[in-house]
């Protein structure tokens, strides 16, 4: 299962990298940032928009630790969309990191022998599953739906237009249902995931839209037809405003 453990992995290396980017060789600036680190903790530096901008614009961004980059991408995009929960940002960063590894997105856990390439196949497997397997399948249904609809909305839209495949709403409904059911399992409570899953179920559309922003702006900015992408973005912004009001 995927745990919100990205922030816990940050150590001296990440702190020194961020301090260096914020101070840019200025000794006094370095001392100020080190004092802020001691007094307010690393989260204060991570939440600073200057940190996000400095990491993205750094000429050696590929040398930056992937967990740090993914966390900053997710955290600041969520903040922009009014989602302030650090645990949710941590969990989504962990989800993107894990699913970026070869074939992990299609498996319910790292060493699982079977792969699932469609949501309907996961739903079918859930019907006969029990215990831990049922929990893993339900959690994966939520995660896989959020990953697909969050990072690849243009692909989903294209399949709708070419083949009449299910649209974004289908992914939101199944993903939220998977998270909601998984939250009630003993395993979710044991690993402290019940609240995370519950939040993902309740806020699935908002989280999906935030991940769309990550994909559109930073991961795949030049991929897909710009017109359908623009129409999707406008529709999503209208939807968010309606929900917030």
MOKALIN-V84724 format. One record per backbone hydrogen bond with DSSP energy under -0.5 kcal/mol. CO is the residue of the C=O (numbers start at 0). NH is the residue of the N-H. E is the energy in kcal/mol with one decimal. If there is no record, write none. Layout:
co/nh/e
CO/NH/E
CO/NH/E
This chain:
co/nh/e
0/2/-0.5
2/4/-2.0
4/8/-0.6
5/8/-1.3
6/9/-1.4
10/14/-2.2
11/15/-2.9
12/16/-2.1
13/17/-2.4
14/18/-2.8
15/19/-2.3
16/20/-2.1
17/21/-2.4
18/22/-2.2
19/23/-2.3
22/25/-2.0
24/26/-0.7
25/29/-2.4
26/30/-2.3
27/31/-2.2
28/32/-2.4
29/33/-2.5
30/34/-2.1
31/35/-2.1
32/36/-2.3
33/37/-2.3
34/38/-2.3
35/39/-2.9
35/40/-0.6
36/40/-1.6
40/43/-0.9
40/44/-0.8
41/45/-2.5
42/46/-2.4
44/47/-0.8
47/50/-1.2
47/51/-1.4
48/52/-2.6
49/53/-2.6
50/54/-2.5
51/55/-2.1
52/56/-2.0
53/57/-0.9
57/60/-1.4
59/62/-1.9
59/63/-0.5
60/63/-1.3
64/68/-2.0
65/69/-2.9
66/70/-2.4
67/71/-2.4
68/72/-2.4
69/73/-2.5
70/74/-3.3
71/75/-2.2
72/76/-1.4
73/77/-2.6
74/78/-2.4
75/79/-1.9
76/80/-1.3
77/82/-2.9
78/81/-1.8
81/83/-0.7
84/88/-1.7
85/89/-2.8
86/90/-2.7
87/91/-2.7
88/92/-2.3
89/93/-2.2
90/94/-2.4
91/95/-2.5
92/96/-2.4
93/97/-2.7
94/98/-2.6
95/99/-1.0
97/100/-1.3
100/103/-1.4
100/104/-0.6
102/105/-1.4
103/106/-1.6
105/115/-3.0
108/111/-1.7
117/120/-0.6
117/121/-1.3
118/122/-2.5
119/123/-2.2
120/124/-1.9
121/125/-2.0
122/126/-1.3
123/127/-0.5
124/127/-0.8
125/128/-1.2
129/132/-0.9
129/133/-1.0
130/134/-2.0
131/135/-2.7
132/136/-2.4
133/137/-2.4
134/138/-2.7
135/139/-2.4
136/140/-2.2
137/141/-1.9
138/142/-2.6
139/143/-3.4
140/144/-1.9
141/145/-2.2
142/146/-2.6
143/147/-2.6
144/148/-2.4
145/149/-1.9
146/150/-2.5
147/151/-2.0
151/155/-1.8
152/156/-2.7
153/157/-2.4
154/158/-2.0
155/159/-2.0
156/160/-2.0
157/161/-2.4
158/162/-2.6
158/163/-0.6
158/164/-1.4
159/163/-1.3
166/169/-0.8
166/170/-1.1
167/171/-2.4
168/172/-2.7
169/173/-2.3
170/174/-2.5
171/175/-2.4
172/176/-2.0
173/177/-2.4
174/178/-2.3
175/179/-2.5
176/180/-2.2
177/181/-2.4
178/182/-1.9
180/183/-1.1
181/184/-1.6
184/188/-1.6
185/189/-2.7
186/190/-1.9
187/192/-3.4
187/193/-0.9
188/191/-1.1
192/196/-3.2
193/197/-2.6
194/198/-2.4
195/199/-2.4
196/200/-2.4
197/201/-2.4
198/202/-2.6
200/203/-0.7
202/206/-2.6
203/207/-2.9
204/208/-2.4
205/209/-2.1
206/210/-2.4
207/211/-2.0
208/212/-1.8
209/213/-1.7
210/214/-2.5
211/215/-3.2
212/216/-2.5
213/217/-2.1
213/218/-1.7
214/219/-3.3
219/222/-1.2
224/228/-1.6
225/229/-2.4
226/230/-2.5
227/231/-2.4
228/232/-2.5
229/233/-2.5
230/234/-2.4
231/235/-2.6
232/236/-2.2
233/237/-2.1
234/238/-2.2
235/239/-2.5
236/240/-2.1
237/241/-2.2
238/242/-2.3
239/243/-2.4
240/244/-1.4
